[in-house]
Amino acid sequence: MNFISPIIAKGTSLISIPKIIEKTSTIVPMPIQIKGVHLFIKAKRRVWKGKPIPVFIEKPIPDVSELAIEDIDVSNPFLFKQNRWESYFKRLRDECPVHYQKNSPFGPFWSVTRYEDIMFVDKRHDLFSAEPIIFLGDRPEGLAAETFIAMDPPKHDVQRQAVQNVVAPKNLVEMESLIRSRAVEILDQLPTDEPFDWVEKVSVELTSRMLATLFDFPYEKRHKLAYWSDVIAASPETTGGECSTDETFTAAAEMSRYFSQLWREKEAKKMAGESMGYDLISLLLSNDKTKNMINKPMEFMGNLALLIVGGNDTTRNSMTGGVLALNQFPNEFEKLRNDPSLIPNMVSEIIRWQTPLAYMRRVAKEDVELNGKTIKKGDKVVMWYVSGNRDERKINQPDEFIIDRKNARNHLSFGFGVHRCMGNRLAEMQLRILWEELLKRFDNIEVLEEPKYVQSNFVKGFTEMKVKLTAKAQ
């Protein structure tokens, strides 16, 4: 309590918390700082209340035809959970492609829903800022971490450049055999002719192993990475998720403890003159502009959180989404069995069809005219990739899953412009390897019941999907 009591005594605003944390980072360990901030937030809420945390109670999503256009709110975190999103975005694309919602739980925002309009916003970082956050809502009080995906050039470029070598072509070639060996190990342990949860046994397990490799994280603790990723993107005020403030702060403190220790261990090796690896921590330490990032805890935690979420959600939910798509379009599954060379193209189609991260948020830097609407300076602008990837104006038969679709890579799921996903090739490679190995072993992957979906307006993903495998005839 000694750390936070002077803050409370002075009534310090939350805006200054990151500065306080940075100033005390050399004497107070990061996990203790986070716990201190947590106690401060709880005390502040008891005394001053502050901005209320939204409470989401699930109700059946109505048919979109029952709503006036101005009442459509695609920030509802149950839209994806109840799998009712397609008709909502189609109506916006057809009737109001640049749509203003003034009364959402996350504040007023513009929805951009057509492919070409999304491309315009994404490429014009001079008009639309990624700062201070890519989510529709705000981060929990006291956890306003900084990430390079939520920075504008030039700072964005410096921090991105420091870590992008981890997915350089040479490194991807070297990683391929490791990814394949881990996929083989998982697939060879799966049961056949009996139900199991694909999300738990395959999607989470394989992405956890890959994240542990990228961070050189203790392999036996790898499931913490997937858990932290889930918590990071699941606070009610940020995405409409289910994580409590207590769980979020507890996870942040635990994550900071593990990564601070890992950073210091690698820093000691660097000081001893030992060669550095190509994991993300080593790359940050090896770059003059990021080598002291640990002394800026909010930046340190923010960028690690970004890299964890980026390395988890896209691949993990596409691994499940691809199985579901092939079950919904069985002729495509037959096409794949007959011609496995279609796998690379199918991977792009999976990522388009699933769109595992539904949107990115921007803020208008000046007044902008877009598709007949005036977006005012300072307005939130949400690029709904999940809608643009189903835009009939750009994509032929967009609701169909077609594994040999022409120009399948021209989807929006990885974004465009300076913020285009750094790990897109790695995600594609993981999915390609998974399907190559699946086809060697199994004749069929049958989805047994309707999947269960994540409660979020950001992550379009799965919590459970029961399947049954049929082994390939010997």
Buried (B, 14 or more C-beta within 10 A) or exposed (E): EEBBEEBBEEEBEBEEBBEBBBEBBEEBBBBBBBBBBBBBBBBBBEEEEEEEBBEBEEEEBEEBEEEEEEEBBBBBBBBBBBEBBBEBBBBBBEEBBBBBBEEBBBEEBBBBBBBEBBBBBBBEBEBBBBBBBBBBBBBBBBBBBBBBBBBBEEBBEBBBBBBEBBBEEEBBEEBBEEBBEBBBEBBEEBEEEEEBBBBEBBBBBBBBBBBBBBBBBEEEEBBBBBBBBBBBBBBBBBBBBBBBBEEBBBBBBBBBBBBBEBBEEBBEBBEEEEEEBBBBBBBBBBBEEBBEBBEBBBBBBBBBBBBBBBBBBBBBBBBBBBBBBBBEBEEBBEBBBEEEEBBBBBBBBBBBBBBBBBBBBBBBBEEBEBBEBEBEEEBBBBBBBBBBBBBBEBBEEBEBBBBBBEEBBEBBBBBBEBBEBBBBBBBBBBBBBBBBBBBEBBEBBEBEEEBBBBBBBBBBBBBBBBBBBEEBEE
